[in-house]
Amino acid sequence: EEYALCKANFRDLVNKTVSGDDFTSFDFDTNQYQFLSDFKANILDYVEAYPSDLPAAVDSEQLKFTGKEKDRANFKTNMETYLSQFAPGADPIDPAQLEANFSTDQYALFKKKFGIQTTAVISGGDGVTDIDRFAPAEIVRDMCAQPEVVPKDESKEGDYPFEFSLKSGPPDLAPIPAGGPVIGAIIEVNPDLRAACEAVAAAKTLRGKAEALQFLTEAQKNAHAAASSIVAIARKAGGTIRTVGGALPGLDEIQKPGEADVQTALKGMEIGDDGTSALNYFIQVYRAGDWPVYEDYAIHRAKEPLSGPRQIVVTK
C-alpha cells in the first residue's frame, strides 16, 4: 500500500505541473462539510485511542516498565515528569451529540482556541494562556454539550490571509500556469536503482517480480518506486526515456555530450535584452570571501550529475 501511495503521489504532482493548478476553482461549499466530517472522525478516533484512564495521551506501551529492577524505584517519578508534557487522556464523546451540535461555526471557534494556544506555546506564553495544559478533546466535548455563541463581529477571524477556515474559501490567487505536456524523462542511475532494476528484471513471472521487490532494501524500494513512476508517466505521454550514469534494463543510456550539445545548452541559457532566456535556470552565488570553503563546494555542486540548468558564481 505504501509503495502504491508513493507512486500515486508522484503521478498527482506531475499532473498538477502539466495541467496547472487554479485554487480559485476549488468547490469550497461542497468540500467544507467533508473537512468537518473528517475532523469529527479524527476526534472520535483520538478519544478511543487515548481514553481518560490513561495518565496522558500516549501509547499504553510507553507506560510499561522494561528497565532493570534496580531502576524501578525511580521509574514512577521519571514517568510522571515525562508524561506531564503530553495532553491528558480524554473522556468519551457522544457521536450523536458531536454530529448534531459541532457545526462549522463551532469548528471555527475551536480552531481559534487552538491557534491562540499554539501561538502562546511557540512564543513562550502570553501571560494569559495556560501553555502547560491543552486538552482538545475535552474542549470539543464541552462545546458539543453546550455550543458556544458565535460573536457577531467575525472580522478578526481571519488574521492570517492563508489561514485555513471552514467558513470562507481561500483568497483569490493567481492561477498556476500549465507546464505543458510531458515530452520525455531522464533518470539518473545510482547503485540502489541499478540493483533494484536488475533484481526485478531477472524475475520472469509477475510473482517473481513481486518477490524480488519484497526482498529489496528500503533505499532500493524507494529508488525503484520513483524510477518506475517516472517511466510509467513518460510512456503514457508517449515521451522518450533516457538514463544517465549507467544503463537500466529496457532503457537507453545517454552518451557523453559532445561540443555541439554544450553549445546548444549555453545558447538556451543566453539572456536576451528583455531579460528572458529560452531556458529557465538558477543563478547560484557562493560568497567565498566570507567562507573560503564555498569555493570547493561550488566545484562539487558543478560536478553533480543532473545538476540542472544553472550558472554558478563564486565571489571572493
KARA-V606844 format. One record per pair of residues at least 12 apart in sequence whose ideal C-beta (glycine too) atoms are under 8 Angstrom apart, sorted by the first residue. I is the first residue (numbers start at 1). J is the second residue. Records with the same first field share a line. If there is no record, write none. Layout:
# KARA-V606844
I = J, J
This chain:
# KARA-V606844
3 = 213, 221, 225
6 = 222, 225, 226, 229
7 = 225, 228, 229, 232
10 = 226, 229, 230, 233
11 = 229, 232, 233
14 = 182, 233
16 = 176
17 = 179
18 = 178, 179, 180, 181, 182
19 = 178
20 = 175, 176, 177, 178, 179
21 = 175, 176
22 = 173, 175, 176
23 = 170, 173, 175
24 = 170, 172, 173, 175
26 = 169, 170
28 = 168, 169, 170
32 = 104, 166, 167
33 = 104
35 = 166
36 = 102, 103, 104, 107, 166
39 = 107
40 = 98, 99, 102
43 = 93, 98, 136, 137, 140
44 = 93, 95, 98
46 = 90, 136, 137
47 = 90, 91, 92, 93, 137
50 = 87, 89, 90, 137
51 = 89, 90, 91, 92
52 = 88, 89, 90, 91
53 = 89
54 = 89
55 = 80, 83, 88, 89
56 = 83, 84, 86, 87, 88, 89
57 = 86, 87, 88, 89, 90
58 = 83, 86
63 = 79
84 = 132
87 = 133, 134, 135, 136, 137
88 = 133, 135, 138
90 = 135, 137, 138, 141
91 = 137, 138, 141
93 = 137, 140, 141, 144
94 = 144
97 = 144, 145
98 = 140, 144
101 = 143, 144, 145, 147
102 = 140, 143, 144, 147
103 = 147
104 = 166, 167
105 = 150, 167
106 = 143, 144, 147, 148
107 = 166
108 = 150, 157, 165, 166, 167
109 = 143, 148, 150
110 = 136, 139, 140, 143
111 = 164, 165, 166
112 = 157
113 = 139
114 = 136
115 = 163
116 = 129
117 = 129, 131, 134
121 = 134
154 = 167
181 = 237
182 = 233, 234, 237, 239
183 = 237, 239, 240
184 = 234, 239, 240, 241, 242
185 = 230, 231, 233, 234, 239, 240, 241, 242
186 = 241, 242, 243, 244, 254, 306
187 = 227, 230, 231, 241, 242, 243, 244, 248, 251
188 = 243, 244, 245, 305, 306
189 = 243, 244, 245, 246, 247, 248
190 = 223, 245
192 = 217, 219, 220, 222, 223
193 = 220, 223, 224, 227, 248
194 = 246, 248
195 = 216, 220
196 = 213, 216, 220, 221, 223, 224, 227
197 = 224, 227, 248, 249
198 = 249
199 = 212, 215, 216, 220
200 = 212, 213, 224
201 = 249, 250
227 = 248
231 = 251
242 = 254
244 = 305, 306
245 = 305
265 = 279, 309
268 = 309
269 = 281, 309, 311
279 = 309
280 = 309
281 = 308, 309, 310, 311
282 = 308, 309, 310, 311
283 = 310, 311, 313
284 = 298, 301, 310, 311, 312, 313
285 = 313, 314, 315
286 = 298, 312, 313, 314, 315
287 = 315
288 = 314, 315, 316
289 = 315, 316
294 = 314
295 = 314, 316
298 = 312, 314
